[in-house]
Amino acid sequence: MDFDLDLSVFTHMPIKNELLTQNLEDMSDWERIKGDAIDFEGYHPEKVILTELHKKLEIDYERCSKLLFKLITQVCDHYETGYGINGMQNIVMMYRREIAGKICDQMMKHFYCENGLFQEEVIDVEYSNLPQKLNCRQKVGLYDDFKENYKGHIKSVLFTGIKKGVYPEAKFDSDESELTLARLLDRDDDVLKWLRPAPNEFNITYNRGKRYEPDFVVETADCCYLVEVKGENKLTDPDVLDKKKRGIQYCDVSTRWYKANGYKPWRYLFIPSKQVRPNLSFAQLAKRFQEQ
């Protein structure tokens, strides 16, 4: 996906010509040696970096040609601004493989793949939830004001006394969104059960095997929901959007199987954290933020 390089990791500096010549690996570069100096006339650092990126099998050159040109230009301009044209050429000649590697690493953070013609189907069904082992430094009731007597992070607190949860205890990553949603779910008349999934409870993978763990699972009388709550600053993050896409696909496949076998459909909810408010019902959230 399109993005701009984080140039803070490109910290190379020009080195003296005599040291440069000692480390040259390409014969065409050796031909540029003129005594103790290097002749950069006709040297094209952009093409040199592109040649290295061509060797990266992870990169689809045909699809990414515009992006590659933009990123290579960004890194060359970055070094030219710091060290001038000759300094930039010096850096590229010496560190071209490392520069290409850093560009590739950042590209892979913005990688996405399509399933194409693959058809996903349900092949196995588990009828029990994974047991959970939750370590904590303090236990408090779900509706207690834990901040009043606890100065640590919410991740270290185990909340107890849950009535509609699959388990009577749960941990959360955020008090302003996840804890608020849990309190809303536990007192909502339309909610039958809710769950904070254990790691690997759902076999949802995306982007070459990354594992996706939804924030909540909620069951009502007529539907089951995978629920993701995200801070407003992450709503357009490429990795978050990839998880969202796979969550929707997962619910689509599950719904086909469940409908064919007489079970409830599945839906995916993607809720901005500031939209989780105590005065709302789960039905209101589901209606507003359903992605299917």
HUDA-V28066 format. One record per residue. N is the residue number from 1. RES is the residue in three letters. OMEGA is omega in radians with two decimals (none if undefined). D_LAST is the distance of its C-alpha to the last C-alpha in Angstrom with 2 decimals. Layout:
n=N res=RES omega=OMEGA d_last=D_LAST
n=N res=RES omega=OMEGA d_last=D_LAST
This chain:
n=1 res=MET omega=-3.09 d_last=23.56
n=2 res=ASP omega=3.12 d_last=25.99
n=3 res=PHE omega=3.04 d_last=27.77
n=4 res=ASP omega=-3.12 d_last=31.29
n=5 res=LEU omega=2.89 d_last=33.63
n=6 res=ASP omega=-3.01 d_last=34.65
n=7 res=LEU omega=-3.11 d_last=38.33
n=8 res=SER omega=-3.12 d_last=39.67
n=9 res=VAL omega=3.13 d_last=39.84
n=10 res=PHE omega=-2.97 d_last=42.06
n=11 res=THR omega=-3.12 d_last=45.36
n=12 res=HIS omega=3.09 d_last=47.84
n=13 res=MET omega=3.08 d_last=51.25
n=14 res=PRO omega=3.07 d_last=53.83
n=15 res=ILE omega=-3.09 d_last=56.56
n=16 res=LYS omega=-3.05 d_last=60.18
n=17 res=ASN omega=-3.11 d_last=60.94
n=18 res=GLU omega=3.08 d_last=63.19
n=19 res=LEU omega=3.11 d_last=60.44
n=20 res=LEU omega=-3.10 d_last=57.96
n=21 res=THR omega=3.13 d_last=60.33
n=22 res=GLN omega=-3.04 d_last=60.74
n=23 res=ASN omega=3.12 d_last=57.05
n=24 res=LEU omega=-3.13 d_last=56.28
n=25 res=GLU omega=-3.10 d_last=54.80
n=26 res=ASP omega=-3.10 d_last=54.38
n=27 res=MET omega=3.13 d_last=57.65
n=28 res=SER omega=3.08 d_last=56.69
n=29 res=ASP omega=3.11 d_last=56.57
n=30 res=TRP omega=-3.12 d_last=60.00
n=31 res=GLU omega=3.14 d_last=61.37
n=32 res=ARG omega=-3.13 d_last=60.57
n=33 res=ILE omega=3.10 d_last=62.98
n=34 res=LYS omega=-3.07 d_last=66.02
n=35 res=GLY omega=3.12 d_last=68.35
n=36 res=ASP omega=-3.09 d_last=66.81
n=37 res=ALA omega=3.08 d_last=64.16
n=38 res=ILE omega=-3.13 d_last=61.06
n=39 res=ASP omega=-3.12 d_last=60.76
n=40 res=PHE omega=-3.12 d_last=57.22
n=41 res=GLU omega=-3.13 d_last=58.08
n=42 res=GLY omega=3.13 d_last=55.51
n=43 res=TYR omega=-3.10 d_last=53.24
n=44 res=HIS omega=-3.07 d_last=49.54
n=45 res=PRO omega=3.12 d_last=47.59
n=46 res=GLU omega=3.13 d_last=44.21
n=47 res=LYS omega=3.14 d_last=45.01
n=48 res=VAL omega=3.13 d_last=46.28
n=49 res=ILE omega=3.14 d_last=43.02
n=50 res=LEU omega=3.10 d_last=41.01
n=51 res=THR omega=3.11 d_last=43.23
n=52 res=GLU omega=-3.14 d_last=42.38
n=53 res=LEU omega=3.07 d_last=38.63
n=54 res=HIS omega=-3.10 d_last=39.06
n=55 res=LYS omega=-3.12 d_last=40.12
n=56 res=LYS omega=-3.07 d_last=36.79
n=57 res=LEU omega=-3.11 d_last=34.97
n=58 res=GLU omega=-3.01 d_last=31.63
n=59 res=ILE omega=3.05 d_last=31.68
n=60 res=ASP omega=-3.03 d_last=30.79
n=61 res=TYR omega=-3.08 d_last=33.49
n=62 res=GLU omega=-3.13 d_last=32.45
n=63 res=ARG omega=-2.98 d_last=28.95
n=64 res=CYS omega=-3.02 d_last=30.19
n=65 res=SER omega=3.14 d_last=33.53
n=66 res=LYS omega=3.13 d_last=32.82
n=67 res=LEU omega=3.12 d_last=31.40
n=68 res=LEU omega=-3.14 d_last=34.40
n=69 res=PHE omega=-3.14 d_last=36.84
n=70 res=LYS omega=-3.09 d_last=35.37
n=71 res=LEU omega=3.12 d_last=35.46
n=72 res=ILE omega=3.10 d_last=38.95
n=73 res=THR omega=3.14 d_last=40.19
n=74 res=GLN omega=-3.08 d_last=38.90
n=75 res=VAL omega=3.10 d_last=40.76
n=76 res=CYS omega=3.10 d_last=43.90
n=77 res=ASP omega=3.13 d_last=43.98
n=78 res=HIS omega=-3.13 d_last=43.55
n=79 res=TYR omega=3.12 d_last=46.62
n=80 res=GLU omega=3.09 d_last=48.59
n=81 res=THR omega=-3.10 d_last=48.14
n=82 res=GLY omega=-2.97 d_last=49.51
n=83 res=TYR omega=-3.14 d_last=52.25
n=84 res=GLY omega=-3.07 d_last=52.94
n=85 res=ILE omega=-3.14 d_last=52.60
n=86 res=ASN omega=3.11 d_last=55.05
n=87 res=GLY omega=3.11 d_last=53.53
n=88 res=MET omega=3.13 d_last=50.06
n=89 res=GLN omega=3.08 d_last=51.54
n=90 res=ASN omega=-3.12 d_last=53.42
n=91 res=ILE omega=-3.11 d_last=50.27
n=92 res=VAL omega=-3.13 d_last=48.31
n=93 res=MET omega=-3.08 d_last=51.27
n=94 res=MET omega=-2.95 d_last=51.58
n=95 res=TYR omega=-3.00 d_last=47.99
n=96 res=ARG omega=-3.13 d_last=45.98
n=97 res=ARG omega=3.14 d_last=44.50
n=98 res=GLU omega=3.10 d_last=43.50
n=99 res=ILE omega=3.11 d_last=42.04
n=100 res=ALA omega=3.12 d_last=39.99
n=101 res=GLY omega=3.13 d_last=38.82
n=102 res=LYS omega=3.08 d_last=37.67
n=103 res=ILE omega=-3.13 d_last=35.76
n=104 res=CYS omega=3.14 d_last=34.12
n=105 res=ASP omega=3.14 d_last=33.20
n=106 res=GLN omega=3.08 d_last=31.38
n=107 res=MET omega=-3.11 d_last=29.65
n=108 res=MET omega=3.06 d_last=28.31
n=109 res=LYS omega=3.12 d_last=26.70
n=110 res=HIS omega=-3.11 d_last=24.60
n=111 res=PHE omega=2.98 d_last=24.10
n=112 res=TYR omega=3.13 d_last=20.94
n=113 res=CYS omega=3.11 d_last=20.69
n=114 res=GLU omega=3.11 d_last=18.64
n=115 res=ASN omega=3.10 d_last=18.51
n=116 res=GLY omega=-3.05 d_last=20.01
n=117 res=LEU omega=3.13 d_last=21.02
n=118 res=PHE omega=3.09 d_last=20.44
n=119 res=GLN omega=-3.14 d_last=18.61
n=120 res=GLU omega=3.12 d_last=17.32
n=121 res=GLU omega=3.04 d_last=18.13
n=122 res=VAL omega=-3.13 d_last=18.77
n=123 res=ILE omega=-3.14 d_last=22.52
n=124 res=ASP omega=-3.11 d_last=23.31
n=125 res=VAL omega=3.05 d_last=22.19
n=126 res=GLU omega=-3.10 d_last=23.71
n=127 res=TYR omega=3.10 d_last=24.38
n=128 res=SER omega=3.13 d_last=25.75
n=129 res=ASN omega=3.13 d_last=24.84
n=130 res=LEU omega=3.07 d_last=26.82
n=131 res=PRO omega=-3.08 d_last=29.78
n=132 res=GLN omega=3.04 d_last=29.80
n=133 res=LYS omega=-3.01 d_last=32.86
n=134 res=LEU omega=3.09 d_last=32.51
n=135 res=ASN omega=-3.12 d_last=35.48
n=136 res=CYS omega=3.02 d_last=36.29
n=137 res=ARG omega=-3.13 d_last=39.13
n=138 res=GLN omega=3.05 d_last=38.60
n=139 res=LYS omega=3.08 d_last=36.97
n=140 res=VAL omega=3.09 d_last=35.98
n=141 res=GLY omega=-3.08 d_last=34.32
n=142 res=LEU omega=-3.07 d_last=30.67
n=143 res=TYR omega=3.12 d_last=31.78
n=144 res=ASP omega=3.05 d_last=34.92
n=145 res=ASP omega=-3.02 d_last=35.54
n=146 res=PHE omega=-3.10 d_last=35.85
n=147 res=LYS omega=-3.06 d_last=36.80
n=148 res=GLU omega=-3.07 d_last=39.95
n=149 res=ASN omega=-3.08 d_last=41.61
n=150 res=TYR omega=-3.08 d_last=39.84
n=151 res=LYS omega=-3.11 d_last=40.14
n=152 res=GLY omega=-3.13 d_last=38.11
n=153 res=HIS omega=-3.10 d_last=34.49
n=154 res=ILE omega=-3.14 d_last=31.75
n=155 res=LYS omega=3.14 d_last=30.95
n=156 res=SER omega=-3.09 d_last=34.37
n=157 res=VAL omega=3.05 d_last=33.80
n=158 res=LEU omega=-3.10 d_last=32.78
n=159 res=PHE omega=-3.03 d_last=31.41
n=160 res=THR omega=3.07 d_last=32.69
n=161 res=GLY omega=3.14 d_last=32.71
n=162 res=ILE omega=-3.04 d_last=29.00
n=163 res=LYS omega=-3.08 d_last=28.70
n=164 res=LYS omega=3.10 d_last=25.12
n=165 res=GLY omega=3.01 d_last=24.51
n=166 res=VAL omega=3.06 d_last=24.83
n=167 res=TYR omega=-3.08 d_last=27.77
n=168 res=PRO omega=-3.12 d_last=30.07
n=169 res=GLU omega=3.13 d_last=30.08
n=170 res=ALA omega=3.06 d_last=27.70
n=171 res=LYS omega=-3.08 d_last=27.94
n=172 res=PHE omega=3.14 d_last=25.92
n=173 res=ASP omega=-3.08 d_last=25.93
n=174 res=SER omega=3.10 d_last=25.78
n=175 res=ASP omega=-3.08 d_last=27.29
n=176 res=GLU omega=-3.13 d_last=25.67
n=177 res=SER omega=-3.06 d_last=22.04
n=178 res=GLU omega=3.12 d_last=21.82
n=179 res=LEU omega=3.10 d_last=24.86
n=180 res=THR omega=3.13 d_last=23.90
n=181 res=LEU omega=3.13 d_last=20.49
n=182 res=ALA omega=3.12 d_last=22.40
n=183 res=ARG omega=3.11 d_last=24.89
n=184 res=LEU omega=-3.11 d_last=22.31
n=185 res=LEU omega=-3.01 d_last=20.69
n=186 res=ASP omega=3.13 d_last=24.17
n=187 res=ARG omega=-3.09 d_last=25.33
n=188 res=ASP omega=-3.10 d_last=22.30
n=189 res=ASP omega=-3.10 d_last=23.14
n=190 res=ASP omega=-3.09 d_last=19.62
n=191 res=VAL omega=3.07 d_last=19.32
n=192 res=LEU omega=-3.14 d_last=21.03
n=193 res=LYS omega=3.00 d_last=20.96
n=194 res=TRP omega=-3.01 d_last=19.73
n=195 res=LEU omega=2.86 d_last=20.62
n=196 res=ARG omega=-3.01 d_last=21.40
n=197 res=PRO omega=3.01 d_last=21.06
n=198 res=ALA omega=3.05 d_last=24.26
n=199 res=PRO omega=3.12 d_last=24.59
n=200 res=ASN omega=3.13 d_last=23.62
n=201 res=GLU omega=3.08 d_last=22.12
n=202 res=PHE omega=-3.10 d_last=18.94
n=203 res=ASN omega=3.14 d_last=19.86
n=204 res=ILE omega=3.10 d_last=17.30
n=205 res=THR omega=3.14 d_last=19.13
n=206 res=TYR omega=3.08 d_last=18.59
n=207 res=ASN omega=3.00 d_last=21.16
n=208 res=ARG omega=2.96 d_last=24.05
n=209 res=GLY omega=3.04 d_last=23.84
n=210 res=LYS omega=-3.09 d_last=22.82
n=211 res=ARG omega=-3.11 d_last=21.46
n=212 res=TYR omega=3.12 d_last=18.41
n=213 res=GLU omega=-3.13 d_last=18.78
n=214 res=PRO omega=-3.13 d_last=16.01
n=215 res=ASP omega=-3.09 d_last=17.58
n=216 res=PHE omega=2.89 d_last=16.74
n=217 res=VAL omega=-3.07 d_last=15.55
n=218 res=VAL omega=3.08 d_last=15.44
n=219 res=GLU omega=3.00 d_last=16.08
n=220 res=THR omega=-3.08 d_last=16.31
n=221 res=ALA omega=-3.04 d_last=17.89
n=222 res=ASP omega=-3.06 d_last=14.93
n=223 res=CYS omega=2.95 d_last=12.26
n=224 res=CYS omega=-3.04 d_last=12.36
n=225 res=TYR omega=2.83 d_last=10.59
n=226 res=LEU omega=-3.02 d_last=11.20
n=227 res=VAL omega=3.08 d_last=12.22
n=228 res=GLU omega=3.10 d_last=13.63
n=229 res=VAL omega=-3.07 d_last=16.14
n=230 res=LYS omega=3.06 d_last=17.76
n=231 res=GLY omega=-3.08 d_last=20.79
n=232 res=GLU omega=-3.14 d_last=20.69
n=233 res=ASN omega=-3.12 d_last=22.99
n=234 res=LYS omega=-3.02 d_last=20.57
n=235 res=LEU omega=3.14 d_last=17.37
n=236 res=THR omega=3.11 d_last=18.39
n=237 res=ASP omega=-3.08 d_last=20.17
n=238 res=PRO omega=-3.13 d_last=19.67
n=239 res=ASP omega=3.11 d_last=19.58
n=240 res=VAL omega=3.13 d_last=16.96
n=241 res=LEU omega=3.09 d_last=14.70
n=242 res=ASP omega=3.07 d_last=15.46
n=243 res=LYS omega=3.13 d_last=14.55
n=244 res=LYS omega=-3.14 d_last=11.15
n=245 res=LYS omega=3.14 d_last=10.63
n=246 res=ARG omega=3.08 d_last=12.12
n=247 res=GLY omega=3.10 d_last=10.23
n=248 res=ILE omega=3.12 d_last=6.90
n=249 res=GLN omega=3.14 d_last=9.42
n=250 res=TYR omega=3.14 d_last=11.09
n=251 res=CYS omega=3.10 d_last=8.50
n=252 res=ASP omega=-3.11 d_last=8.19
n=253 res=VAL omega=-3.14 d_last=11.98
n=254 res=SER omega=-3.12 d_last=12.58
n=255 res=THR omega=3.11 d_last=10.85
n=256 res=ARG omega=-3.11 d_last=13.06
n=257 res=TRP omega=-3.07 d_last=16.02
n=258 res=TYR omega=3.10 d_last=15.64
n=259 res=LYS omega=-3.13 d_last=15.30
n=260 res=ALA omega=-3.09 d_last=18.28
n=261 res=ASN omega=3.01 d_last=20.21
n=262 res=GLY omega=3.13 d_last=19.65
n=263 res=TYR omega=-3.10 d_last=17.44
n=264 res=LYS omega=3.04 d_last=14.44
n=265 res=PRO omega=3.10 d_last=10.83
n=266 res=TRP omega=3.10 d_last=9.06
n=267 res=ARG omega=-3.13 d_last=6.13
n=268 res=TYR omega=3.09 d_last=6.46
n=269 res=LEU omega=3.12 d_last=8.28
n=270 res=PHE omega=-2.93 d_last=10.31
n=271 res=ILE omega=3.00 d_last=13.25
n=272 res=PRO omega=-2.97 d_last=16.41
n=273 res=SER omega=-3.09 d_last=19.38
n=274 res=LYS omega=3.11 d_last=21.32
n=275 res=GLN omega=3.08 d_last=18.72
n=276 res=VAL omega=-3.08 d_last=19.41
n=277 res=ARG omega=-3.05 d_last=22.32
n=278 res=PRO omega=-3.06 d_last=24.37
n=279 res=ASN omega=3.14 d_last=24.46
n=280 res=LEU omega=3.01 d_last=20.75
n=281 res=SER omega=3.10 d_last=19.20
n=282 res=PHE omega=3.12 d_last=16.24
n=283 res=ALA omega=3.11 d_last=14.80
n=284 res=GLN omega=3.10 d_last=15.23
n=285 res=LEU omega=-3.12 d_last=13.49
n=286 res=ALA omega=-3.13 d_last=10.42
n=287 res=LYS omega=-3.05 d_last=10.39
n=288 res=ARG omega=-2.97 d_last=11.09
n=289 res=PHE omega=3.09 d_last=9.14
n=290 res=GLN omega=-3.09 d_last=5.68
n=291 res=GLU omega=-3.11 d_last=3.81
n=292 res=GLN omega=none d_last=0.00
